[in-house]
Amino acid sequence: MITKTKKTKVIKELQVHDKDTGSPEVQIGILSKRIDELALHLKTHKKDNHSRKGLLQLVADRQSHMKYLMKKDAKRYATVVKKLELKKKA
């Protein structure tokens, strides 16, 4: 579970303007943070299949947000990928 302080840190890092909480960049950042924490949880609890399903849903959700952002604005997509150190899809 992502804490409120971690979430606000991610939002401040990726926000487009001062009151931004719902832009694709912020959404991708929050999802990435949740994915990282859930992946860490699954390394210790290998048989937690419910969390594994949740992880797969989060990854699919992040992928759809990234696809949307790449279609709308490739430059913003590239900056998000660079900031979050994600692999770029060709």
HUQUI-V849088 format. One record per residue. RES is the residue in three letters. SS is DSSP state (h for helix, s for strand, l for the rest). D_LAST is the distance of its C-alpha to the last C-alpha in Angstrom with 2 decimals. Layout:
{{RES:SS:D_LAST} {RES:SS:D_LAST}}
This chain:
{{MET:l:31.19} {ILE:l:29.95} {THR:l:32.93} {LYS:h:33.69} {THR:h:33.56} {LYS:h:30.11} {LYS:h:28.89} {THR:h:30.53} {LYS:h:29.09} {VAL:h:25.50} {ILE:h:26.48} {LYS:h:28.10} {GLU:h:25.14} {LEU:h:22.61} {GLN:l:24.96} {VAL:l:24.71} {HIS:l:28.51} {ASP:l:31.56} {LYS:l:31.95} {ASP:l:28.30} {THR:l:27.81} {GLY:l:25.66} {SER:l:22.76} {PRO:h:19.24} {GLU:h:18.81} {VAL:h:22.02} {GLN:h:21.31} {ILE:h:18.05} {GLY:h:20.11} {ILE:h:23.00} {LEU:h:21.10} {SER:h:19.43} {LYS:h:22.96} {ARG:h:24.41} {ILE:h:21.86} {ASP:h:22.73} {GLU:h:26.41} {LEU:h:26.32} {ALA:h:24.53} {LEU:h:27.28} {HIS:h:29.89} {LEU:h:28.66} {LYS:h:28.97} {THR:h:32.68} {HIS:l:33.28} {LYS:l:31.65} {LYS:l:33.51} {ASP:l:32.72} {ASN:h:31.08} {HIS:h:31.46} {SER:h:29.39} {ARG:h:26.77} {LYS:h:26.52} {GLY:h:26.28} {LEU:h:23.45} {LEU:h:21.46} {GLN:h:22.30} {LEU:h:21.22} {VAL:h:17.78} {ALA:h:17.42} {ASP:h:18.82} {ARG:h:16.50} {GLN:h:13.46} {SER:h:15.15} {HIS:h:15.95} {MET:h:12.45} {LYS:h:11.42} {TYR:h:14.58} {LEU:h:14.07} {MET:h:10.70} {LYS:h:12.67} {LYS:h:15.76} {ASP:l:14.91} {ALA:h:11.67} {LYS:h:13.95} {ARG:h:15.38} {TYR:h:12.13} {ALA:h:11.31} {THR:h:14.93} {VAL:h:15.00} {VAL:h:12.21} {LYS:h:14.19} {LYS:h:17.51} {LEU:h:16.89} {GLU:l:15.16} {LEU:l:12.48} {LYS:l:9.37} {LYS:l:6.31} {LYS:l:3.78} {ALA:l:0.00}}
